[in-house]
Amino acid sequence: MQPIRVFERAVRRWPDAIAVECGARTLSYRALAARVGALAAGLQAIDPAPGSRVAICCGNDLAHLTAWLAVLAAGKVWVPLYPRNPQDELARAAAFTRASIVITTPELRDALAIDGARVIVAEGTGPDTVAGLIAAHDGGAPVAHRLAGDATQAIKFTGGTTGRPKGVMQPYRAWNTNIVTQIAAWGLAPGDRYLAGAPITHGTSTYILPTLATGGTLVLMDRPTTEQTLDALRNAAITTTFLPPTVLYMLMQQPGVAGDYPHLRTIVYGAGPMRPEEIARAQSIFGPVIGSTYGQTEAPQIATMISAAEMLRDDKRASVGRETMLSEVAVLDPDGRAVPPGETGEIVIAGDLVMTGYWDQPDVTAKTLRGGWLHTGDLGFIDDEGFVFIRGRAKDMIITGGFNVYPADVEPAIGAHPAVADCAVFGVPDDKWGEAVHAAVQLRPGHAAGDGLARDIIGFVRDRAGPVRTPKTVTFYDAMPRNQIGKLQKDVLVADFTARATTEG
């Protein structure tokens, strides 16, 4: 089944309910469906081939949402492009996937005018605009295509800031699995209001169809300020939202953040780890509403989940929860054997949530999908109750003096220091130990960096984590480097340390 069918069913069931709210404008399910159908027919008029790629590079607005649903309805493949990424990177991604249509903002029109693609502008009127295509095909509907469950619904890029990005082919079955799992995990229901403040091009996209499938309302906000996000959570009857940890940290630093959030039921944090003490602080501010999920672009969003109720347990706050109903999660040793509960190995995932492979990269696909598992490259363990704990990327494990040290075991100890706002741990070359534990630290306001504070942090961690895990050195930063969606760029920290060492050496 095509994922768009859940929206079409919802239109028949709740035609007059509000499907989307963006600023002062709202659209009912019936009105949104009419726009989607017309635009989907317009996309097929440009390129009738099912499975052709459509790149969308826009912010969170009605044109983007309409185009996103229309791509699905037209039987085409969505290629999300984040508009704040470098323009040459965006153009390479569109060209690499051989997109036949590109939908973007006026500012990026020329940059994304790749060979063989028709560029449609999200704003304005005219034949090459979203509004123009909707008007030209008003009352129309796309030709339905019957495609298999392994047919590609999206090609999403992953690979961080270095190396060749990988285009993850997410099939229909993975999207359908995500939809039913999100609905079951968070108890989504008619009347729910989902705050879509994080980019649609990233994690927010995995909540759109689950919300629409159950008669909820999407509240779209494009790059909201911290104050705007707080106001929405308090005053816009928001029940559910997804936020990266960095956004939660910024929210919790706002004056007057503690208060009443009468409708809020779930804040799902993801896209990076969150320290247990910060989770506890978020719970004290927003209430017992903090949950989390674990997945990768290769197994989107929700291979595991931990509910807000389970997150209240002190011994589970560092966990990403248990495997979800249609996914299987295991931990394997280097020889591919399952390890006992509590023992660390590589986290692997199986089930319908898993990708079919990387676009035009069969060799990389074969390295990642093997033995019936998606090999995530993440290290972790599963406890006796089935809760998964992530200890970091395999490449980030530090071997110091013959001992394995995992950043996830050190960073909470550093983060507990009263002067520390944020931190990251990684290994650096050391003549004596092979590798030494190094800490990058961002301080809270009112604290000054210096050798004395570095020694105090080191001693603080030694008392809590033991000498092997204790950083040998500390570097202070005014702000930790993060990418456009707030994900920590540890490779930038490593490169900065190497540059400093070379200069000082």
N, C-alpha and C positions, 0 to 999 in steps of 0.2 A: 504493500500500500504506500502511496505517496504521502509524505508528511502533511502536505497542504490540505489533505482531506479532513483533518481534524478541525481546521478552521472553517471549511465549507459546511461541515455538520453543525458547528456552533452557530453559524449564520442562520441556519434553518431553525435552530432551537431558541436563540435569543436575538432575533433580528433587530429589536429596538434598544437593546442594552448598549451601553457605551463601551466600545471596543478600545478606543484610544483617546487620550487627552494630551494635548501638547500646548502648553500655555493656556490661552483663553479658548482655543479651538478644540472641539470634540467631534468624533465621528462614531456613529452607531455601527454595529456589526453589518447591517444592511448597506450603509453608505460606504464603509471601507471595502466591502466585497465588490461593490459596483466599480470602484476605482481600480481595485486589483484586477478584476476581470478585464476591464478595458485596456489597462496597461499591459497585461499578459498577452492579450490579442495583438497589441501594438508591437511587442517584442517578437512575437512569432511572425508578424508581417515583415520585420527586418530580417529575421533569420528563422526560418521554419524548422530547422533541424532540432530534434530533441537531443538533449545532452550537450548542447553547445554552451560555452562559458560566457557568463555575464559578470563583469567586475563592477562592484559598487564601492565608491570611495566618497562617503558623505558622513556628516555628523548625525546625531540622534534627532531626526525630525520626521514629519509626516511623509515627505517625499521618499526618504530612505526606507521607512517601514513599508510603504506602498510598493516600492520597487522590489524590496526583499521578498515580500509575499508574491508579487507578480512573477519573479524569477522562478519561484517554486511552482506556481500555478501553470507556467508555460512549459514545464518539463525541462528546465534548463539547470545549469550548474552555477551555484553562487560562488564567486571569488571575492571575499571581503578584503578591502584595502583600507587601512587606517589613514585618514587624511593628514595626520600630523607627522607621518613617517617621511623620510627624504623622498623627493619627487623622483629621482632616478631609480630608487628602490621600488616605488609604486609602479613605474612604467615597466621595469624588468619583470615584476610579478604578473602584470597583465599580459605582457608579451609571451612570457614563459608558458602560461596556460592557454595561449592562443585565443584569447577572448575575442568574440565577434562583436560584442556590445560593451561599452564602458559607460556607466552612469556616475557622474561626479559633479562637483561644484564648479561654478564659473571660474574660480581662481585656478583650478587644476585642469581645466579643459585642454589647454594646449599641451601641458606636460604629459597628459595621458592619451594624446592623439596617436596611438600606435598603429602600425600598418595593419590593414585588414579589419579594423574595428570601427564601428559607428559610435560616435560619442554623443551621449544624451546628457543634457544639463539638468540638474535637479531643480533649478529655480527658473523663474520667468515663463514666458509663453513662446510659442513657435513650434515648427515641426520637429526640431531636435531638442525638445524639452520633455520632461515627465508630464507636465500639464498639457502640452501639445499632443502627445501621444494618447493621453486619456481622452481628450476632447475628440480627436480624430476617430477613436474607436469606441465612443460612448455607446453603451448598451451591448457591446460585444463581449465575447467570451473566448477563451483559448481553446484550441483543439486538445482534447485529452489524449495522453499517451500512456499506455500500459507498459511500465518498465519493471524489471526485476528488483528484488530487495537489495541486491548488491550494486544497483545503479548508483552512480555518484550524485549526491545532492549538493555537496560543497567541496571546494578545495581551499583549505585554510593553511596558511604558511606558519611554520615553526622553525626553530633553529637558533633563536637568540640573536646576538649582535655580531657573531663571528661565523665564518664558514658559509657554505652554500645553503640557503634556506631550503627547507623541504616542504613540498606541497602535499599536505595530508588529504587523501581522498576519503571523505566521510560519506558512507552509503545511506540509502533510505533506511535500512534496518537499524543503523546506529541512531539516526534521528528519531525514529519511532520508539526505540528503546529509551532514549533520553526523555521523550515526552511522557510516556507512561510512568517512568521511574520518578521524574520530578513531581508529577501529580500525586503519586502514592507517598513519596517521601515527605512532602510538605503539606499534604492535605489540601491542595488547591481546590477552590469551589467558586460557584457563581458569586459575584459581588466583591471578590478579592481585588485589591489594587496593588499592582506591582510597579515599583519605582524603577524605571530604566534610566539610570544616571550614568552607569558605566557604559563604555562604547558598545553599540550593536555589533561592531566588527569583531568583538571578542566575546567574553563570557556571557554578556547579557543576551546574546542571540539564543542561548540554550533555554531561556525562560520565556521567550515570546510565544511559541506555539503551546506550551503547557498552560500558560495563562489564558490564551484565547480559546483553547480547547475546552476549558471549564467555565467559560462565561465571565472571565475577569476583565479588568481594565488595565491597559498599559499606560502608565503616566510617563511620558517621554520628557527628558531633560537633557540638553546638550552641554556637556562640560559644566555642570552646576558648581557654584562655589560651595564652600563648606557651610556657609550660612544658609544658602538656598536648600541644600540637602537636609540640614537640620529642620528648617521650616517645613519642608515637605513631609518629613517623617512625623512631625508633630501635628500639622494642620491640614494635610491633604488625605487623611484617612488611609495612609499606606499600610498595607498588611505584610508585604513581603518585599525584600530587595536583596540584591547581590552587591557586595562591596569588597574591593581589595583591602588587605590589612592597612595599607598606608592611608587610605581614606578614613578608615575607622580610627586610626591614631589621630588624624587631624580633627575629626569630629570630637574626640574625647578631650582635646586640648582647648576647645572653645569655651569661653565663659558662659556659665548658665546652661551647660549641656545637660546636667542632671535635671530631670523633670518628668512630665507626663507624656507618654507616647500611647495614647488610648487604644489605637487600632493595631499597633505593630505586633505581629505574631512571630515573624522570622526575619532575621538578618543572616544571610548566608555569606560567610567570608570565604574567599578563595583566591587563586592566582598567586599564592605564596603562603609561607608559614606565618603563624601568629603565636607569639610567646604566651604560655599559659597564664602568667600574671596579668598580661594585657587582656586576655579573654575574660578573666575574672573581673577586671576593672570595667570592661564593656558590659558585663552582666549587671554590675552594680549600678551602671548608668541607665541602660536601656531596658533592663529587666531580663527575665529568663528567656531570651529570644535568639541567642547566638547559636547558630549551627554551622556546619561546614561540610564540604564534599571534597573528594579527591578524584582526579582524572587527568588526562592529558589531551592535547588536540587529537592525538591518535585514539583516544577513548574518551570522548568529550564529557567533561564536567562531573559525572556522578557514578563512577565505578564503585565508590564507597560514599557513605554519608553518616554523619553523626547528628542526631536531633538536638534541639535546644534543651530538652529534658536530660538527655545523656551527657551533654556538655557541662551540666551542673556538677557532675561527679569530679572531684579533685583529681582522681587517678586517671581520668579519661580526657582531660582538657588538652593534652598534647597529642591526642589521637585524631585521625581523620575519619574514624568510624568503621563500620563493618560493610562488607560487600553488599551491594544492592541486589534486588531480586533477580535481575536478568544478567548479572555479571558474576564472574568467578575471579577471585583474587588469591594469589598464593605468593609464597616467598621461597626462592630457590637458591641453592648453593651454586658455585661456578660450574659444577658438572651437571646442572639441571635437575638436581634432586630436591624435593621439598625438605625444608629444615623444620625442626621441632618448634613448638610455640616458644616465643621469647628469644629465639636465635635470629641474628641478623643475616640477611641475604638480599638478593635482588627481588623487588616487587614485580610481579607479572600479572597480566590481566587477560581473561578470555571471555567470550560471549558476543552477543550481537552488537554491543556498543563499540567494538573494535573496528578500526579502519580497514579498508581493503588494501592499502599500500600508499606509497608516495608517488606522485605524478611524475612520470618519465624517469624514475630512479629505481629500477628493479633491484639493483645490487644493494642499495640501502634498505629497501623493503625486506629483502631476504635476511639481512642482519637483524632486523627488528622483529619480524614475524617469523618465529621458528619454534618448532616443537609444539605447535598449537597454542602458543602464548604470544602476547605482545610484551616484549621485554622493555620495561620502562626506563631502565638506567637509574632508577631510584633505589636506594638502600633502605631497608626497614625491617620490621618484625611484626608478627601477629601474636597477640596475647591469648591466654586460655579462653577468653570470652569472644574471640574473633575480631577484636578491635585492632586496626592497623595503625602502626606508628611509623612515621617517616623519619629517617635519620640523615637524609641528604642524598645528593647525587653521588653515584659511584665514583665519578671523577673528582669529587670534592673530598673524599675520605682522606684523612691525613695519617700517614704512617710515621710515627715519631719514636725513635729508639726501639723499634720493633713492635710498638703498640698501635692498634687502630683507634683513631680518634674521629668521632663524627661531629661535624659542626652543630647538629641539632642537640647534642649533649652539652655543648659549651655555651651556646648563645643565650639560653634561658638564664644561666648563672650570671653572665655579664649583664643581661638586661635587668636583673634584679637589683643592680647597683643604683642607688638613688640619683646619681648624676647622669645615668645613661638613658638616652631617648631611643636609640636604635643601634644595632650592631650587626656585624657579620664576621665570621671566622673562616680562615682558610690556611692552607699550609704554604710555607715558604722554605726555600733551600737552607740547609743548616749543616755546617761541616761536622758537628758532633753528633747530631740526632738524625741526620738524613733529611728530615723535614722538621720544622718547628711550627707550633701553633701561633698564628698571628691574629690579632683582633683589630678590626676597623670599627671606630666608635663615633657616633654622633651624640653630643651632649645635650642635656636639657638646658633651657634658658637659665642664666644665673650661675653657670659653672664654667670655669676657665680651664682650657687644656694646658697640660704641662707634665713634666716628668713626675712630679709628686702625685698627681692624680692618676697617672698611668700605673705607678707602683701601688697605689691604693686599690685600683681595679684589679690588678694582678693578684694581690693578696686576698682580696674579697673572693675572687673566683677560686683560688687555691683552697680556701676554707670550705667551699661548697662543692667543688667538682674534683678535687684532688690534684696532685702535682702534674700528672701526665697530661691532663686536659687543660692545664693552665696556660694561657698565652705567655710566650716569652717576651713579646713586644706588642705595643699598641700604637696605632695611628689614629689621630683625631681628624674628623671632618665636620665642616659646618653643615653639610647636608650629604647624605648618602646618595650615590649615583643610582638613579632609577630611570627606566625607559618611559615612553609616553603613557603607558597604562599603569605606571607605578610599581613595576616589578624590579626588584633589586638587581643591579648589574654587577655581579660578583667578579666577572671577568675584567671589568673596568678597574675594580679595586686591586686585582692581582697585577694588572698592567701598570697601575700607578705605583704600587709597591716596587715592582721591578725597575721602573724608571728612576724612582728615588734611590734605590740601592745602587744602581749603576752610576748615578750622579755623585752620590756620597762616597762610592768606592773609588 
